[in-house]
Amino acid sequence: MKTLCLRTALFTAFILPLQFAFAVTGGNIMGTVKDATTGQPVDGATVVLSCQGNLHVYVTDEKGMYDADNIPSGTYEIVVSYM
């Protein structure tokens, strides 16, 4: 019985974390949008990330920052717009 519990503990401690490590396929893209003239952050700018027809849309915060989590791997075009 103790051997079975030890094997289960070892499996849980070493094998399961490996599955989660290989399951991660995305990344993180973050940045700051600033006014080209003043250098001030732009609040409320729209940031569009596009890759192979997939669009991910974000809006900058009061510090001009955006953070795109769990973005699939690939080459992205980033387009920023502000009205």
C-alpha positions, 0 to 999 in steps of 0.5 A: 500500500505504501509503494502505491501511494509513493508511486502516485505521489511521484507521478503527480509531482513529476509527470503532471507538471510536464503535461501542463508545460507542454500544453502552453502554446501561447504567449504574451504581447504587451506594449505602451501606446504614446503620442508621437508628438508629445510622448504622452500615453494614449488612453483608449487607443484600439490595438488590433493584433492580426495573424492569419485572419484571426483578430485580437482587439484590445484597448489601452488603459490610462497609462497607454498600456495593453496586455494580450495574454495567451496569444497563439504563436505566430507572426502578428501585424499590430495596428493602433488607432485612436479617435 
